[in-house]
């Protein structure tokens, strides 16, 4: 069963979902390569315990360095422990490096996940959360049997109560142990809706574990977490903000803003999570059928439908809002590079075949 075939199952009145453009490197490319259901629970437990002990030994020096840095910058309260729901909806305490102001976090996350841009991180919190290194203590959750290495991500009871009222079959995720690493966590971004994540996870609940594929996934996530840590370190050393780096990536990709009705295109000079800047004042008809066009390294095209709000008088800088959840996912994954595991075929520079303001072929808009 293809996940893409069920894209219309998700959406709201304000942001319908027509399809989720899962990338070619997602585990759904030709069916499910590995799921969450153990063939033998005892063997699966031995496998998780044995592998996680090796991983703990490998990462123990790094965890010690992080703990020491947190002790110096924020005092002795290094580890956060919070209630999460596990298999069969049994609660357990999840472990993380403490990265937030506890009082403010409790107020903001009483009935929701932490909103973007809340700015309540501790001195090292933003770095640890962006690089995902704050999750390393959960290796000990796996060791003591609360979690598996791979599975759906654990949630708080308050969030589960909200989502089970909005998402069909949400509670199916509690048929298996939560995981330190999840497919949706690896290949999707924080902005991907719970409906899409839940649908993806539910397809994996009954699929059997393939240990070789699971180890590959876990290793891929581990390498990408280290990549994120290096990126965040470089960002701090250069003093560049995330939006500046996003704009630099966008300028190298040769993104274009298209009008599907006329086929006209316009070069995108910069794009971050909130704004889009055109290379020259807009020459497109100002319609509601605009989209950002992304060409991947393998020649495939990804499009994200957007609505624009002018931010200047000359028509070059706009606030944008994605009109579908699929479009939001596309920009966050391919342009902003917000997923843990980046796409196997990242965007390439636009071939200089398109002339500013000239129509492009209908095939390119498909």
C-alpha positions in Angstrom: 0.0 0.0 0.0 1.6 3.3 -1.1 1.6 6.1 1.4 1.2 8.6 -1.4 -2.1 7.1 -2.3 -3.5 8.3 1.0 -2.4 11.9 0.8 -5.9 13.1 0.5 -6.8 11.5 3.8 -5.2 14.4 5.7 -5.9 18.0 5.8 -8.0 20.8 7.3 -10.3 23.4 5.7 -7.4 25.9 5.7 -4.7 23.7 4.5 -5.7 20.6 2.6 -3.2 17.9 1.8 -3.2 16.5 -1.7 -0.1 14.3 -1.4 3.0 14.0 0.7 6.0 14.0 -1.5 8.1 11.5 0.4 11.6 11.5 -1.0 13.1 8.7 -2.9 15.3 7.8 0.0 12.4 7.2 2.4 11.8 3.6 3.5 8.5 3.6 1.6 10.1 3.7 -1.9 9.2 0.2 -2.8 7.1 -1.0 0.1 8.2 -1.0 3.7 11.8 -2.2 4.3 11.4 -2.4 8.0 8.6 -1.9 10.5 8.1 -1.9 14.2 6.6 -5.3 14.9 9.2 -7.8 16.4 9.0 -11.3 15.1 10.0 -12.6 18.5 9.7 -10.1 21.5 12.5 -11.8 23.5 15.0 -11.9 20.7 14.0 -8.2 19.9 14.7 -7.2 23.5 18.1 -9.0 23.5 19.0 -7.3 20.2 18.1 -3.8 21.5 19.9 -4.2 24.8 23.0 -5.6 23.1 23.2 -3.0 20.4 22.5 -0.1 22.7 25.3 -1.1 25.1 27.7 -0.8 22.2 26.2 2.6 21.2 26.5 3.9 24.8 30.2 3.0 25.0 30.8 4.8 21.7 28.9 8.0 22.8 29.9 8.0 26.5 32.8 10.4 26.0 30.5 12.8 24.1 27.8 12.6 26.7 30.3 13.3 29.4 31.5 16.4 27.5 27.9 17.6 27.1 27.2 17.0 30.8 30.2 18.9 31.9 29.3 21.8 29.6 25.8 21.9 31.0 27.1 21.8 34.5 29.2 24.9 33.9 26.6 26.9 32.0 23.4 26.0 33.9 24.3 24.3 37.1 23.8 20.7 38.4 20.4 20.1 36.9 21.7 18.4 33.8 19.1 15.7 33.0 15.4 16.3 32.3 13.0 13.5 33.2 9.4 13.6 32.1 6.4 11.3 31.8 5.7 9.7 28.4 3.4 7.0 27.3 4.9 3.7 26.3 3.7 0.3 25.0 0.1 -0.5 26.0 -0.1 3.1 27.2 2.0 2.5 30.3 3.8 5.6 31.5 7.6 5.9 31.9 10.1 8.6 32.5 12.0 9.7 29.4 15.5 11.1 29.8 17.0 14.1 28.0 19.7 16.6 28.5 17.9 19.7 30.0 17.7 22.3 27.4 14.7 24.5 28.4 13.7 26.9 31.2 11.6 24.5 33.2 9.0 27.0 34.4 8.4 28.6 31.0 8.4 25.3 29.3 5.7 24.0 31.6 3.5 27.0 30.8 4.0 26.8 27.0 3.7 23.0 26.6 0.8 22.3 28.9 -1.4 21.2 25.9 0.9 21.4 22.9 4.4 20.7 21.7 7.0 23.6 22.2 6.1 26.4 19.7 8.7 27.4 17.2 10.6 30.6 18.2 9.7 30.4 21.9 13.3 31.3 22.8 13.3 29.6 26.2 16.4 27.5 25.7 19.2 27.3 28.2 22.6 28.7 27.1 23.5 25.4 25.3 19.9 24.4 24.7 19.4 25.7 21.2 22.5 24.0 20.0 21.6 20.6 21.6 18.0 20.7 20.3 19.0 21.7 16.8 21.6 19.0 16.6 19.4 16.4 18.4 22.2 15.7 20.9 19.8 16.4 23.7 18.2 12.9 23.0 21.3 10.9 23.8 20.3 10.0 27.4 17.4 8.1 25.9 20.0 5.4 25.2 19.5 4.4 28.8 15.7 4.3 28.3 16.4 1.7 25.7 18.8 -0.2 27.9 16.3 -0.5 30.7 13.5 -1.6 28.3 11.3 1.5 28.2 12.0 2.0 24.5 13.4 0.4 21.5 16.1 1.8 19.2 13.6 2.2 16.4 9.9 2.9 16.8 7.3 5.7 16.9 8.4 8.6 19.0 7.0 8.8 22.6 4.5 11.5 23.5 3.1 13.1 26.7 -0.4 12.1 27.8 -1.8 15.6 27.3 -0.6 15.6 23.6 -2.0 12.0 23.1 -5.4 13.0 24.4 -5.6 15.9 22.0 -4.3 14.0 19.0 -6.5 10.9 19.5 -9.5 13.2 19.1 -8.2 14.5 15.8 -6.3 11.7 14.2 -8.0 8.4 13.3 -6.3 5.3 14.8 -3.9 7.4 16.8 -3.6 4.9 19.6 -2.3 2.2 17.3 1.2 3.5 18.0 1.0 2.2 21.6 0.9 -1.4 20.3 4.7 -1.3 20.2 7.4 0.3 22.3 8.4 3.9 21.4 11.7 4.4 19.7 14.8 6.5 20.2 14.8 6.8 16.4 11.6 6.9 14.3 11.1 6.9 10.6 8.9 10.0 10.7 11.5 11.7 13.0 14.3 10.9 10.6 12.7 11.8 7.3 10.1 14.4 8.3 10.5 17.8 9.9 9.1 19.3 13.1 6.6 21.1 11.0 5.1 17.9 9.5 1.6 17.5 10.9 0.6 14.9 13.4 -1.9 13.5 10.9 0.9 12.7 8.4 3.2 11.4 11.0 0.5 9.2 12.5 -0.5 7.8 9.1 3.1 7.0 8.4 3.7 5.3 11.7 0.5 3.3 11.5 1.7 1.7 8.3 4.8 0.5 10.2 3.1 -0.9 13.3 2.2 -4.2 11.8 5.1 -4.5 9.5 7.8 -6.9 10.8 11.3 -5.7 11.8 14.1 -6.1 9.3 17.2 -6.0 11.5 19.6 -5.2 8.7 17.5 -2.3 7.5 16.9 -1.1 11.1 20.6 -0.9 11.8 21.2 1.0 8.5 18.4 3.5 9.6 19.9 3.9 13.1 23.4 4.4 11.7 22.2 6.9 9.1 20.4 8.9 11.8 23.5 8.8 14.0 25.7 10.1 11.3 23.3 12.9 10.4 23.0 13.9 14.1 26.8 14.4 14.1 26.5 16.3 10.8 23.9 18.6 12.5 26.2 19.1 15.4 29.0 20.2 13.1 26.7 22.5 11.2 25.5 24.1 14.5 29.0 24.5 15.7 30.1 26.2 12.4 27.0 28.4 12.6 28.1 29.6 16.1 31.7 30.1 15.0 30.7 32.2 12.0 28.0 34.1 13.8 25.5 33.4 11.0 21.8 32.9 11.9 19.7 30.1 10.6 17.7 32.4 8.3 21.0 33.7 6.8 22.1 30.1 6.1 18.7 29.2 4.6 18.9 32.2 2.3 22.4 31.2 1.2 21.2 27.6 0.4 18.2 29.0 -1.5 20.4 31.3 -3.6 22.6 28.3 -4.7 19.6 26.2 -5.6 18.2 28.3 -8.4 14.7 28.2 -7.0 11.9 29.6 -9.1 8.5 31.0 -8.4 5.9 29.8 -11.0 2.5 30.7 -12.1 0.7 27.5 -13.1 -1.9 29.3 -15.1 0.4 31.2 -17.4 3.6 29.1 -17.1 5.6 32.3 -16.3 8.5 32.0 -13.9 10.6 34.2 -11.7 13.9 33.6 -10.0 14.0 33.3 -6.2 17.0 35.1 -4.6 16.4 34.0 -1.0 13.9 31.9 1.0 13.8 31.1 4.7 11.0 29.8 6.9 9.0 33.0 6.7 9.9 35.1 3.7 10.7 34.8 0.0 12.7 37.4 -1.9 12.6 37.5 -5.7 15.7 38.3 -7.8 13.8 41.3 -9.3 10.3 42.9 -8.7 7.6 40.5 -9.5 6.6 40.2 -13.2 4.1 37.4 -12.6 0.3 37.8 -12.5 -0.6 38.0 -8.9 -2.8 35.0 -8.7 -3.5 32.3 -6.1 -1.9 29.6 -8.1 1.8 30.2 -7.4 4.3 27.6 -6.4 8.0 27.3 -5.5 9.8 24.9 -7.9 12.7 22.8 -6.8 14.8 20.6 -9.1 16.5 17.7 -7.4 19.9 16.2 -8.3 18.2 13.3 -10.1 16.2 15.6 -12.3 12.9 15.1 -10.4 10.8 18.2 -9.6 9.2 19.1 -6.3 6.7 21.9 -6.1 5.2 23.8 -3.1 2.1 25.9 -3.6 2.3 29.2 -1.8 0.2 32.3 -1.0 2.2 35.6 -0.9 1.7 38.8 1.1 3.8 41.8 0.0 6.3 43.2 2.4 7.6 46.0 0.3 6.3 48.5 -2.3 8.3 47.2 -5.3 7.1 43.6 -5.2 10.3 41.8 -4.5 9.9 40.7 -0.8 7.0 38.7 0.4 5.8 36.8 3.4 4.6 33.3 2.2 2.3 30.7 3.5 2.2 27.1 2.2 -1.2 26.2 1.0 -0.8 22.5 1.8 0.9 20.5 4.4 2.8 18.7 1.6 4.2 22.0 0.4 5.3 22.9 3.9 7.1 19.6 4.1 8.7 20.0 0.7 10.2 23.4 1.6 11.3 22.4 5.1 13.0 19.2 3.8 14.5 20.2 0.5 15.2 23.9 0.9 15.6 24.6 4.6 17.1 21.1 5.3 15.2 20.7 8.6 14.8 16.9 8.5 17.4 14.9 10.5 18.3 12.8 7.4 18.7 15.0 4.4 17.4 13.9 1.0 19.5 11.4 -1.0 19.1 13.8 -4.0 19.4 17.4 -2.8 18.3 20.3 -5.0 20.6 21.2 -7.8 21.3 24.6 -9.4 18.7 25.5 -12.0 19.8 24.9 -15.5 20.1 28.3 -17.3 17.4 27.3 -19.9 14.7 29.5 -18.4 14.6 33.2 -19.3 13.2 35.6 -16.8 9.5 36.1 -17.3 9.2 33.5 -20.1 6.8 30.6 -20.2 8.1 27.1 -19.3 6.8 23.9 -20.6 3.6 22.3 -19.1 5.6 19.2 -18.3 7.9 21.1 -16.0 4.8 22.2 -14.0 3.4 18.7 -13.6 
